Amino acid sequence: MPNTLEASIDIAASPEKVWAVLSDLRRMPELSPTTVKMIALGGVRDGAFTVNVNKVGWKVYPTTSRIVRFDANRTLAFRMNENRTVWTYLLEPTATGTRVVETRTVDPKGLPGWLTAAIKVAMGGEQKFEADLVAGMEETLNRVKVAAER
């Protein structure tokens, strides 16, 4: 499994407007095709703990994460407690608005063994799993674009 998956998009809106969409984690169900709910306990800030409900097909499952980078109008990143992956949104100003790069980075220790097995058995194997993740990232970024350009 590669260490990093990435998707990006150019948005015709200022970094501040894009940030307002991305940093409102209550909107994550509107933005992410796999998020049912995301709650930042104590507010959205560096170090905040989040409780999440996710759905892929008929599978619904809870996760938790910690916000590990919160740099207003620039970077939002959270580390999933269950699998140690880090999801990052990087906002870069452009001449026409903002470029957003979303990455999913695997911890240097790799994915937990239970997850590797689950990917093989329940998620169609590593190649399909990664393709589905990238497709979800692209869909999320397209939804962010639509919301920010309104």
mmCIF file of the C-alpha atoms, coordinates in Angstrom:
data_MODEL
# 
_entry.id   MODEL 
# 
loop_
_atom_site.group_PDB 
_atom_site.id 
_atom_site.type_symbol 
_atom_site.label_atom_id 
_atom_site.label_alt_id 
_atom_site.label_comp_id 
_atom_site.label_asym_id 
_atom_site.label_entity_id 
_atom_site.label_seq_id 
_atom_site.pdbx_PDB_ins_code 
_atom_site.Cartn_x 
_atom_site.Cartn_y 
_atom_site.Cartn_z 
_atom_site.occupancy 
_atom_site.B_iso_or_equiv 
_atom_site.pdbx_formal_charge 
_atom_site.auth_seq_id 
_atom_site.auth_comp_id 
_atom_site.auth_asym_id 
_atom_site.auth_atom_id 
_atom_site.pdbx_PDB_model_num 
ATOM 1   C CA . MET A 1 1   ? 0.000   0.000  0.000  1.00 0.00 ? 1   MET A CA 1 
ATOM 2   C CA . PRO A 1 2   ? 1.440   3.424  -0.904 1.00 0.00 ? 2   PRO A CA 1 
ATOM 3   C CA . ASN A 1 3   ? 2.247   5.758  1.957  1.00 0.00 ? 3   ASN A CA 1 
ATOM 4   C CA . THR A 1 4   ? 0.241   8.633  0.487  1.00 0.00 ? 4   THR A CA 1 
ATOM 5   C CA . LEU A 1 5   ? -2.878  9.002  -1.628 1.00 0.00 ? 5   LEU A CA 1 
ATOM 6   C CA . GLU A 1 6   ? -3.661  12.441 -3.057 1.00 0.00 ? 6   GLU A CA 1 
ATOM 7   C CA . ALA A 1 7   ? -6.321  14.407 -4.905 1.00 0.00 ? 7   ALA A CA 1 
ATOM 8   C CA . SER A 1 8   ? -6.496  18.116 -5.692 1.00 0.00 ? 8   SER A CA 1 
ATOM 9   C CA . ILE A 1 9   ? -8.812  20.724 -7.149 1.00 0.00 ? 9   ILE A CA 1 
ATOM 10  C CA . ASP A 1 10  ? -8.778  24.414 -8.079 1.00 0.00 ? 10  ASP A CA 1 
ATOM 11  C CA . ILE A 1 11  ? -11.591 26.452 -6.578 1.00 0.00 ? 11  ILE A CA 1 
ATOM 12  C CA . ALA A 1 12  ? -12.665 29.927 -7.687 1.00 0.00 ? 12  ALA A CA 1 
ATOM 13  C CA . ALA A 1 13  ? -12.965 31.224 -4.117 1.00 0.00 ? 13  ALA A CA 1 
ATOM 14  C CA . SER A 1 14  ? -10.583 32.748 -1.604 1.00 0.00 ? 14  SER A CA 1 
ATOM 15  C CA . PRO A 1 15  ? -8.724  30.536 0.893  1.00 0.00 ? 15  PRO A CA 1 
ATOM 16  C CA . GLU A 1 16  ? -10.849 32.143 3.629  1.00 0.00 ? 16  GLU A CA 1 
ATOM 17  C CA . LYS A 1 17  ? -14.083 31.077 1.943  1.00 0.00 ? 17  LYS A CA 1 
ATOM 18  C CA . VAL A 1 18  ? -12.793 27.544 1.280  1.00 0.00 ? 18  VAL A CA 1 
ATOM 19  C CA . TRP A 1 19  ? -11.536 27.356 4.878  1.00 0.00 ? 19  TRP A CA 1 
ATOM 20  C CA . ALA A 1 20  ? -14.985 28.326 6.173  1.00 0.00 ? 20  ALA A CA 1 
ATOM 21  C CA . VAL A 1 21  ? -16.427 25.304 4.370  1.00 0.00 ? 21  VAL A CA 1 
ATOM 22  C CA . LEU A 1 22  ? -13.704 22.792 5.291  1.00 0.00 ? 22  LEU A CA 1 
ATOM 23  C CA . SER A 1 23  ? -13.215 23.790 8.911  1.00 0.00 ? 23  SER A CA 1 
ATOM 24  C CA . ASP A 1 24  ? -16.923 23.479 9.736  1.00 0.00 ? 24  ASP A CA 1 
ATOM 25  C CA . LEU A 1 25  ? -16.734 19.762 10.511 1.00 0.00 ? 25  LEU A CA 1 
ATOM 26  C CA . ARG A 1 26  ? -20.512 19.630 11.020 1.00 0.00 ? 26  ARG A CA 1 
ATOM 27  C CA . ARG A 1 27  ? -20.656 19.955 7.205  1.00 0.00 ? 27  ARG A CA 1 
ATOM 28  C CA . MET A 1 28  ? -18.468 16.896 6.600  1.00 0.00 ? 28  MET A CA 1 
ATOM 29  C CA . PRO A 1 29  ? -21.544 14.671 5.908  1.00 0.00 ? 29  PRO A CA 1 
ATOM 30  C CA . GLU A 1 30  ? -22.482 17.118 3.126  1.00 0.00 ? 30  GLU A CA 1 
ATOM 31  C CA . LEU A 1 31  ? -18.927 17.047 1.740  1.00 0.00 ? 31  LEU A CA 1 
ATOM 32  C CA . SER A 1 32  ? -17.671 13.476 2.185  1.00 0.00 ? 32  SER A CA 1 
ATOM 33  C CA . PRO A 1 33  ? -19.536 10.563 0.585  1.00 0.00 ? 33  PRO A CA 1 
ATOM 34  C CA . THR A 1 34  ? -18.503 8.303  3.494  1.00 0.00 ? 34  THR A CA 1 
ATOM 35  C CA . THR A 1 35  ? -19.167 10.564 6.486  1.00 0.00 ? 35  THR A CA 1 
ATOM 36  C CA . VAL A 1 36  ? -22.510 10.355 8.270  1.00 0.00 ? 36  VAL A CA 1 
ATOM 37  C CA . LYS A 1 37  ? -21.480 12.557 11.225 1.00 0.00 ? 37  LYS A CA 1 
ATOM 38  C CA . MET A 1 38  ? -18.333 14.262 12.542 1.00 0.00 ? 38  MET A CA 1 
ATOM 39  C CA . ILE A 1 39  ? -18.312 15.966 15.933 1.00 0.00 ? 39  ILE A CA 1 
ATOM 40  C CA . ALA A 1 40  ? -15.318 17.892 17.259 1.00 0.00 ? 40  ALA A CA 1 
ATOM 41  C CA . LEU A 1 41  ? -15.463 17.700 21.040 1.00 0.00 ? 41  LEU A CA 1 
ATOM 42  C CA . GLY A 1 42  ? -14.587 21.092 22.516 1.00 0.00 ? 42  GLY A CA 1 
ATOM 43  C CA . GLY A 1 43  ? -14.618 22.818 19.127 1.00 0.00 ? 43  GLY A CA 1 
ATOM 44  C CA . VAL A 1 44  ? -12.509 22.671 15.991 1.00 0.00 ? 44  VAL A CA 1 
ATOM 45  C CA . ARG A 1 45  ? -8.941  23.437 17.074 1.00 0.00 ? 45  ARG A CA 1 
ATOM 46  C CA . ASP A 1 46  ? -5.479  21.922 17.325 1.00 0.00 ? 46  ASP A CA 1 
ATOM 47  C CA . GLY A 1 47  ? -5.626  18.821 19.505 1.00 0.00 ? 47  GLY A CA 1 
ATOM 48  C CA . ALA A 1 48  ? -9.423  18.453 19.430 1.00 0.00 ? 48  ALA A CA 1 
ATOM 49  C CA . PHE A 1 49  ? -10.813 14.933 19.563 1.00 0.00 ? 49  PHE A CA 1 
ATOM 50  C CA . THR A 1 50  ? -13.498 13.995 17.025 1.00 0.00 ? 50  THR A CA 1 
ATOM 51  C CA . VAL A 1 51  ? -16.126 11.296 17.045 1.00 0.00 ? 51  VAL A CA 1 
ATOM 52  C CA . ASN A 1 52  ? -17.228 10.149 13.600 1.00 0.00 ? 52  ASN A CA 1 
ATOM 53  C CA . VAL A 1 53  ? -19.786 7.857  12.014 1.00 0.00 ? 53  VAL A CA 1 
ATOM 54  C CA . ASN A 1 54  ? -18.870 6.557  8.570  1.00 0.00 ? 54  ASN A CA 1 
ATOM 55  C CA . LYS A 1 55  ? -20.669 4.549  5.926  1.00 0.00 ? 55  LYS A CA 1 
ATOM 56  C CA . VAL A 1 56  ? -19.391 2.596  2.936  1.00 0.00 ? 56  VAL A CA 1 
ATOM 57  C CA . GLY A 1 57  ? -22.170 0.784  1.107  1.00 0.00 ? 57  GLY A CA 1 
ATOM 58  C CA . TRP A 1 58  ? -24.189 -1.016 3.778  1.00 0.00 ? 58  TRP A CA 1 
ATOM 59  C CA . LYS A 1 59  ? -21.315 -0.922 6.295  1.00 0.00 ? 59  LYS A CA 1 
ATOM 60  C CA . VAL A 1 60  ? -21.699 1.718  9.027  1.00 0.00 ? 60  VAL A CA 1 
ATOM 61  C CA . TYR A 1 61  ? -18.881 2.087  11.536 1.00 0.00 ? 61  TYR A CA 1 
ATOM 62  C CA . PRO A 1 62  ? -17.615 4.560  14.149 1.00 0.00 ? 62  PRO A CA 1 
ATOM 63  C CA . THR A 1 63  ? -14.152 6.123  14.193 1.00 0.00 ? 63  THR A CA 1 
ATOM 64  C CA . THR A 1 64  ? -12.337 8.713  16.261 1.00 0.00 ? 64  THR A CA 1 
ATOM 65  C CA . SER A 1 65  ? -9.598  11.145 15.379 1.00 0.00 ? 65  SER A CA 1 
ATOM 66  C CA . ARG A 1 66  ? -7.513  13.973 16.744 1.00 0.00 ? 66  ARG A CA 1 
ATOM 67  C CA . ILE A 1 67  ? -6.917  17.249 14.894 1.00 0.00 ? 67  ILE A CA 1 
ATOM 68  C CA . VAL A 1 68  ? -3.146  17.412 14.500 1.00 0.00 ? 68  VAL A CA 1 
ATOM 69  C CA . ARG A 1 69  ? -2.806  20.559 12.372 1.00 0.00 ? 69  ARG A CA 1 
ATOM 70  C CA . PHE A 1 70  ? -5.105  23.532 12.448 1.00 0.00 ? 70  PHE A CA 1 
ATOM 71  C CA . ASP A 1 71  ? -3.627  26.527 10.647 1.00 0.00 ? 71  ASP A CA 1 
ATOM 72  C CA . ALA A 1 72  ? -6.502  28.834 9.685  1.00 0.00 ? 72  ALA A CA 1 
ATOM 73  C CA . ASN A 1 73  ? -6.952  29.338 5.940  1.00 0.00 ? 73  ASN A CA 1 
ATOM 74  C CA . ARG A 1 74  ? -4.033  26.979 5.260  1.00 0.00 ? 74  ARG A CA 1 
ATOM 75  C CA . THR A 1 75  ? -4.070  23.443 6.757  1.00 0.00 ? 75  THR A CA 1 
ATOM 76  C CA . LEU A 1 76  ? -6.494  21.115 8.494  1.00 0.00 ? 76  LEU A CA 1 
ATOM 77  C CA . ALA A 1 77  ? -5.285  17.624 9.357  1.00 0.00 ? 77  ALA A CA 1 
ATOM 78  C CA . PHE A 1 78  ? -6.614  14.865 11.552 1.00 0.00 ? 78  PHE A CA 1 
ATOM 79  C CA . ARG A 1 79  ? -5.104  11.556 12.604 1.00 0.00 ? 79  ARG A CA 1 
ATOM 80  C CA . MET A 1 80  ? -7.415  8.567  12.736 1.00 0.00 ? 80  MET A CA 1 
ATOM 81  C CA . ASN A 1 81  ? -6.969  6.785  16.058 1.00 0.00 ? 81  ASN A CA 1 
ATOM 82  C CA . GLU A 1 82  ? -8.007  3.368  14.751 1.00 0.00 ? 82  GLU A CA 1 
ATOM 83  C CA . ASN A 1 83  ? -5.588  3.087  11.828 1.00 0.00 ? 83  ASN A CA 1 
ATOM 84  C CA . ARG A 1 84  ? -3.027  5.875  12.392 1.00 0.00 ? 84  ARG A CA 1 
ATOM 85  C CA . THR A 1 85  ? -3.614  7.459  8.968  1.00 0.00 ? 85  THR A CA 1 
ATOM 86  C CA . VAL A 1 86  ? -3.494  11.251 8.659  1.00 0.00 ? 86  VAL A CA 1 
ATOM 87  C CA . TRP A 1 87  ? -5.980  13.069 6.441  1.00 0.00 ? 87  TRP A CA 1 
ATOM 88  C CA . THR A 1 88  ? -4.828  16.556 5.415  1.00 0.00 ? 88  THR A CA 1 
ATOM 89  C CA . TYR A 1 89  ? -6.410  19.439 3.535  1.00 0.00 ? 89  TYR A CA 1 
ATOM 90  C CA . LEU A 1 90  ? -3.838  21.971 2.323  1.00 0.00 ? 90  LEU A CA 1 
ATOM 91  C CA . LEU A 1 91  ? -5.100  25.275 0.917  1.00 0.00 ? 91  LEU A CA 1 
ATOM 92  C CA . GLU A 1 92  ? -2.822  27.205 -1.438 1.00 0.00 ? 92  GLU A CA 1 
ATOM 93  C CA . PRO A 1 93  ? -3.772  30.649 -2.804 1.00 0.00 ? 93  PRO A CA 1 
ATOM 94  C CA . THR A 1 94  ? -3.746  30.898 -6.606 1.00 0.00 ? 94  THR A CA 1 
ATOM 95  C CA . ALA A 1 95  ? -4.283  33.743 -9.067 1.00 0.00 ? 95  ALA A CA 1 
ATOM 96  C CA . THR A 1 96  ? -7.913  32.648 -9.474 1.00 0.00 ? 96  THR A CA 1 
ATOM 97  C CA . GLY A 1 97  ? -8.744  31.428 -5.969 1.00 0.00 ? 97  GLY A CA 1 
ATOM 98  C CA . THR A 1 98  ? -7.510  28.406 -4.040 1.00 0.00 ? 98  THR A CA 1 
ATOM 99  C CA . ARG A 1 99  ? -5.950  25.051 -4.826 1.00 0.00 ? 99  ARG A CA 1 
ATOM 100 C CA . VAL A 1 100 ? -6.939  22.384 -2.289 1.00 0.00 ? 100 VAL A CA 1 
ATOM 101 C CA . VAL A 1 101 ? -4.834  19.247 -1.939 1.00 0.00 ? 101 VAL A CA 1 
ATOM 102 C CA . GLU A 1 102 ? -6.252  16.383 0.094  1.00 0.00 ? 102 GLU A CA 1 
ATOM 103 C CA . THR A 1 103 ? -3.884  13.628 1.187  1.00 0.00 ? 103 THR A CA 1 
ATOM 104 C CA . ARG A 1 104 ? -4.179  10.431 3.144  1.00 0.00 ? 104 ARG A CA 1 
ATOM 105 C CA . THR A 1 105 ? -0.846  9.414  4.652  1.00 0.00 ? 105 THR A CA 1 
ATOM 106 C CA . VAL A 1 106 ? -0.147  6.037  6.228  1.00 0.00 ? 106 VAL A CA 1 
ATOM 107 C CA . ASP A 1 107 ? 1.861   6.023  9.465  1.00 0.00 ? 107 ASP A CA 1 
ATOM 108 C CA . PRO A 1 108 ? 5.462   4.779  9.040  1.00 0.00 ? 108 PRO A CA 1 
ATOM 109 C CA . LYS A 1 109 ? 4.455   1.719  11.115 1.00 0.00 ? 109 LYS A CA 1 
ATOM 110 C CA . GLY A 1 110 ? 1.951   0.836  8.378  1.00 0.00 ? 110 GLY A CA 1 
ATOM 111 C CA . LEU A 1 111 ? -1.684  -0.030 8.745  1.00 0.00 ? 111 LEU A CA 1 
ATOM 112 C CA . PRO A 1 112 ? -2.753  -2.265 11.623 1.00 0.00 ? 112 PRO A CA 1 
ATOM 113 C CA . GLY A 1 113 ? -2.925  -5.956 10.719 1.00 0.00 ? 113 GLY A CA 1 
ATOM 114 C CA . TRP A 1 114 ? -6.672  -6.131 11.389 1.00 0.00 ? 114 TRP A CA 1 
ATOM 115 C CA . LEU A 1 115 ? -7.270  -3.403 8.789  1.00 0.00 ? 115 LEU A CA 1 
ATOM 116 C CA . THR A 1 116 ? -5.046  -5.019 6.184  1.00 0.00 ? 116 THR A CA 1 
ATOM 117 C CA . ALA A 1 117 ? -7.039  -8.237 6.615  1.00 0.00 ? 117 ALA A CA 1 
ATOM 118 C CA . ALA A 1 118 ? -10.367 -6.365 6.453  1.00 0.00 ? 118 ALA A CA 1 
ATOM 119 C CA . ILE A 1 119 ? -9.288  -4.630 3.228  1.00 0.00 ? 119 ILE A CA 1 
ATOM 120 C CA . LYS A 1 120 ? -8.600  -8.025 1.650  1.00 0.00 ? 120 LYS A CA 1 
ATOM 121 C CA . VAL A 1 121 ? -11.785 -9.694 2.894  1.00 0.00 ? 121 VAL A CA 1 
ATOM 122 C CA . ALA A 1 122 ? -14.457 -6.991 3.088  1.00 0.00 ? 122 ALA A CA 1 
ATOM 123 C CA . MET A 1 123 ? -13.299 -4.134 0.848  1.00 0.00 ? 123 MET A CA 1 
ATOM 124 C CA . GLY A 1 124 ? -12.336 -5.849 -2.391 1.00 0.00 ? 124 GLY A CA 1 
ATOM 125 C CA . GLY A 1 125 ? -8.569  -5.900 -1.882 1.00 0.00 ? 125 GLY A CA 1 
ATOM 126 C CA . GLU A 1 126 ? -5.910  -3.224 -1.668 1.00 0.00 ? 126 GLU A CA 1 
ATOM 127 C CA . GLN A 1 127 ? -6.157  -1.914 -5.241 1.00 0.00 ? 127 GLN A CA 1 
ATOM 128 C CA . LYS A 1 128 ? -9.955  -1.465 -5.115 1.00 0.00 ? 128 LYS A CA 1 
ATOM 129 C CA . PHE A 1 129 ? -9.786  -0.025 -1.598 1.00 0.00 ? 129 PHE A CA 1 
ATOM 130 C CA . GLU A 1 130 ? -7.251  2.621  -2.644 1.00 0.00 ? 130 GLU A CA 1 
ATOM 131 C CA . ALA A 1 131 ? -9.166  3.450  -5.841 1.00 0.00 ? 131 ALA A CA 1 
ATOM 132 C CA . ASP A 1 132 ? -12.335 3.891  -3.758 1.00 0.00 ? 132 ASP A CA 1 
ATOM 133 C CA . LEU A 1 133 ? -10.472 6.168  -1.321 1.00 0.00 ? 133 LEU A CA 1 
ATOM 134 C CA . VAL A 1 134 ? -9.174  8.384  -4.151 1.00 0.00 ? 134 VAL A CA 1 
ATOM 135 C CA . ALA A 1 135 ? -12.633 8.510  -5.754 1.00 0.00 ? 135 ALA A CA 1 
ATOM 136 C CA . GLY A 1 136 ? -14.079 9.575  -2.394 1.00 0.00 ? 136 GLY A CA 1 
ATOM 137 C CA . MET A 1 137 ? -11.392 12.247 -2.034 1.00 0.00 ? 137 MET A CA 1 
ATOM 138 C CA . GLU A 1 138 ? -12.197 13.589 -5.505 1.00 0.00 ? 138 GLU A CA 1 
ATOM 139 C CA . GLU A 1 139 ? -15.920 13.632 -4.720 1.00 0.00 ? 139 GLU A CA 1 
ATOM 140 C CA . THR A 1 140 ? -15.264 15.442 -1.440 1.00 0.00 ? 140 THR A CA 1 
ATOM 141 C CA . LEU A 1 141 ? -13.149 18.091 -3.170 1.00 0.00 ? 141 LEU A CA 1 
ATOM 142 C CA . ASN A 1 142 ? -15.797 18.584 -5.867 1.00 0.00 ? 142 ASN A CA 1 
ATOM 143 C CA . ARG A 1 143 ? -18.413 19.119 -3.152 1.00 0.00 ? 143 ARG A CA 1 
ATOM 144 C CA . VAL A 1 144 ? -16.123 21.606 -1.366 1.00 0.00 ? 144 VAL A CA 1 
ATOM 145 C CA . LYS A 1 145 ? -15.741 23.434 -4.684 1.00 0.00 ? 145 LYS A CA 1 
ATOM 146 C CA . VAL A 1 146 ? -19.502 23.669 -5.213 1.00 0.00 ? 146 VAL A CA 1 
ATOM 147 C CA . ALA A 1 147 ? -20.065 24.890 -1.634 1.00 0.00 ? 147 ALA A CA 1 
ATOM 148 C CA . ALA A 1 148 ? -17.234 27.460 -1.701 1.00 0.00 ? 148 ALA A CA 1 
ATOM 149 C CA . GLU A 1 149 ? -18.118 28.849 -5.118 1.00 0.00 ? 149 GLU A CA 1 
ATOM 150 C CA . ARG A 1 150 ? -21.773 29.513 -4.175 1.00 0.00 ? 150 ARG A CA 1 
# 
